[in-house]
Amino acid sequence: MKSVIVKAPLRCELIDVPIPEPGPDEVLVRVVCCASNPRDWKAPDHLLPGVEINQGNEMSGFVESVGRNVFEFRKGDRVAAAHPMQTANGTYAEFATAPANTCFLLPPQISFEEGCTIPFAGCTAALGLYQRLKIPFPTSPDNAALQPPLIVYGGSSALGCFTLKLAKLGRFKKVIAVCGSGRAYVESLGVVTHFVDYRKGNVVDDLKAALDGEKCFHAVDAINDGKSWRQLSEILELDGSISVYLPRLDYSSIPSSIYVGITFFGTVHGQPTPGWDRRCEEDVDFAYVLFRLFGKWLSEGKMSGHPYTVLPNGLASVEDGLRQLKEGLVSARKLIYRVADTPGL
Ligand SMILES: NC(=O)c1ccc[n+]([C@@H]2O[C@H](COP(=O)([O-])OP(=O)(O)OC[C@H]3O[C@@H](n4cnc5c(N)ncnc54)[C@H](OP(=O)(O)O)[C@@H]3O)[C@@H](O)[C@H]2O)c1
């Protein structure tokens, strides 16, 4: 089968490899669509230099076979799934593997294109909101309780939008999104009460104006550019919490009384968070529950995928997609690929 290897400096190679076998707790998926994430170019470029593998983590398709411990999925099921980061058999390929805890059945009305935008960013957003900021999960009796304001820095990023969609399942006094040209889509979600444009004015002053004296204990920093968490530190109460998403950075400028929850998608597959001593073993079963609810919420219209652009030529366009992400050209959308569009397949 064909598989895309991501190399550094950024370049992709389409190679022939054997079709993988699923592990005991995995499904093997015949990939119909796969999606790109910023980490896919960052990993070989500077996070883990020298490791050149298929970096895809998100996909939708048909179950081809299942491992011996998998009892909920069977050949032919339409699914969306997340593949463990930095492991073999990634999703930029004709076939890819995923643990069953990060796989869900796609409701019939949800397309493969929409489905493949959800597993990675949707799951990471839920980890940040519920496991690190400890906002009540939608099944908690406390979910009906009114929460203090929530700030989502990078509201139009995939991570930000899924955080906002999940926030809509709860109750917040205010939901403040920091975004720029992606505002229109964020507005359409119908959950944000106040917008701050990071390209104009003074973000800290604008956040203070939006809070209008309300205390803020919870912030999501989906941008992590240094400026973002320093600005949020000026706004958060000293016993507040912030969820950050780039584990290897130095967050020591955030006052020590503020809880810094490092959200790392790998914990749902039992991987340790780089530079953090917490193992977050509970995240494995959290993802299991979440992925089943993703299917249900999608079927009920309570959840939706991220807007997307399908690049032409399937897997042959992964390099172009990753380059667009690297150059910051993508606003409020996912770049996705239909495997069947790959020339020669
Ligand atoms: N720890 C993990 O496991 C994990 C998982 C997923 C993602 N991440 C990381 O989280 C970050 C977001 O990922 P993503 O996939 O959600 O990214 P994305 O969708 O590609 O982000 C693009 C968005 O970023 C917004 N943006 C750029 N600069 C901004 C700024 N200064 N302030 C506010 N918004 C800004 C743009 O907003 P406008 O278009 O509105 O200008 C654009 O819509 C990345 O750094 C990624 O590596 C980490």
The ligand as an SDF file (V2000), in Angstrom:
LIG
                    3D

 48 52  0  0  0  0  0  0  0  0999 V2000
   -0.7890   18.9380   22.9270 N   0  0  0  0  0  0  0  0  0  0  0  0
   -1.4420   18.3270   21.9590 C   0  0  0  0  0  0  0  0  0  0  0  0
   -1.6420   17.1150   21.9980 O   0  0  0  0  0  0  0  0  0  0  0  0
   -1.9760   19.1350   20.8140 C   0  0  0  0  0  0  0  0  0  0  0  0
   -3.0400   18.6440   20.0510 C   0  0  0  0  0  0  0  0  0  0  0  0
   -3.5660   19.4490   19.0270 C   0  0  0  0  0  0  0  0  0  0  0  0
   -2.9700   20.6830   18.7710 C   0  0  0  0  0  0  0  0  0  0  0  0
   -1.8980   21.0960   19.5020 N   0  0  0  0  0  0  0  0  0  0  0  0
   -1.2820   22.4030   19.2450 C   0  0  0  0  0  0  0  0  0  0  0  0
   -2.2860   23.3920   19.4520 O   0  0  0  0  0  0  0  0  0  0  0  0
   -2.1150   24.4550   18.5350 C   0  0  0  0  0  0  0  0  0  0  0  0
   -3.4140   24.6540   17.7430 C   0  0  0  0  0  0  0  0  0  0  0  0
   -3.6150   23.5360   16.8980 O   0  0  0  0  0  0  0  0  0  0  0  0
   -4.8240   23.5500   15.8490 P   0  0  0  0  0  0  0  0  0  0  0  0
   -4.7710   22.3260   15.0620 O   0  0  0  0  0  0  0  0  0  0  0  0
   -6.0500   23.9010   16.5640 O   0  0  0  0  0  0  0  0  0  0  0  0
   -4.3380   24.7740   14.9490 O   0  0  0  0  0  0  0  0  0  0  0  0
   -5.0010   25.4440   13.6400 P   0  0  0  0  0  0  0  0  0  0  0  0
   -6.4560   25.1240   13.5590 O   0  0  0  0  0  0  0  0  0  0  0  0
   -4.1620   25.1350   12.4630 O   0  0  0  0  0  0  0  0  0  0  0  0
   -4.7980   27.0020   14.0310 O   0  0  0  0  0  0  0  0  0  0  0  0
   -5.0200   27.9690   13.0630 C   0  0  0  0  0  0  0  0  0  0  0  0
   -5.7000   29.1750   13.7600 C   0  0  0  0  0  0  0  0  0  0  0  0
   -4.7890   29.8100   14.6440 O   0  0  0  0  0  0  0  0  0  0  0  0
   -5.2900   31.1260   14.8390 C   0  0  0  0  0  0  0  0  0  0  0  0
   -4.2390   32.0200   15.3390 N   0  0  0  0  0  0  0  0  0  0  0  0
   -2.9830   32.1600   14.8280 C   0  0  0  0  0  0  0  0  0  0  0  0
   -2.3060   33.0690   15.5940 N   0  0  0  0  0  0  0  0  0  0  0  0
   -3.1550   33.4930   16.5800 C   0  0  0  0  0  0  0  0  0  0  0  0
   -3.0360   34.3970   17.6780 C   0  0  0  0  0  0  0  0  0  0  0  0
   -1.9020   35.0710   17.8960 N   0  0  0  0  0  0  0  0  0  0  0  0
   -4.0950   34.5660   18.4810 N   0  0  0  0  0  0  0  0  0  0  0  0
   -5.2660   33.8970   18.2760 C   0  0  0  0  0  0  0  0  0  0  0  0
   -5.4450   33.0290   17.2630 N   0  0  0  0  0  0  0  0  0  0  0  0
   -4.3940   32.8280   16.4110 C   0  0  0  0  0  0  0  0  0  0  0  0
   -5.7740   31.5490   13.4650 C   0  0  0  0  0  0  0  0  0  0  0  0
   -6.8440   32.4070   13.7690 O   0  0  0  0  0  0  0  0  0  0  0  0
   -7.5220   33.4800   12.7530 P   0  0  0  0  0  0  0  0  0  0  0  0
   -7.7020   32.7550   11.4650 O   0  0  0  0  0  0  0  0  0  0  0  0
   -8.8160   33.7940   13.4360 O   0  0  0  0  0  0  0  0  0  0  0  0
   -6.6170   34.6500   12.6470 O   0  0  0  0  0  0  0  0  0  0  0  0
   -6.1750   30.2050   12.7830 C   0  0  0  0  0  0  0  0  0  0  0  0
   -7.5800   30.0330   12.6590 O   0  0  0  0  0  0  0  0  0  0  0  0
   -0.9000   24.0890   17.6770 C   0  0  0  0  0  0  0  0  0  0  0  0
    0.2480   24.6870   18.2330 O   0  0  0  0  0  0  0  0  0  0  0  0
   -0.8110   22.5860   17.8170 C   0  0  0  0  0  0  0  0  0  0  0  0
    0.4930   22.0810   17.5880 O   0  0  0  0  0  0  0  0  0  0  0  0
   -1.4010   20.3600   20.5210 C   0  0  0  0  0  0  0  0  0  0  0  0
  1  2  1  0
  2  3  2  0
  2  4  1  0
  4  5  1  0
  4 48  2  0
  5  6  2  0
  6  7  1  0
  7  8  2  0
  8  9  1  0
  8 48  1  0
  9 10  1  0
  9 46  1  0
 10 11  1  0
 11 12  1  0
 11 44  1  0
 12 13  1  0
 13 14  1  0
 14 15  2  0
 14 16  1  0
 14 17  1  0
 17 18  1  0
 18 19  2  0
 18 20  1  0
 18 21  1  0
 21 22  1  0
 22 23  1  0
 23 24  1  0
 23 42  1  0
 24 25  1  0
 25 26  1  0
 25 36  1  0
 26 27  1  0
 26 35  1  0
 27 28  2  0
 28 29  1  0
 29 30  1  0
 29 35  2  0
 30 31  1  0
 30 32  2  0
 32 33  1  0
 33 34  2  0
 34 35  1  0
 36 37  1  0
 36 42  1  0
 37 38  1  0
 38 39  2  0
 38 40  1  0
 38 41  1  0
 42 43  1  0
 44 45  1  0
 44 46  1  0
 46 47  1  0
M  CHG  2   8   1  16  -1
M  END
$$$$
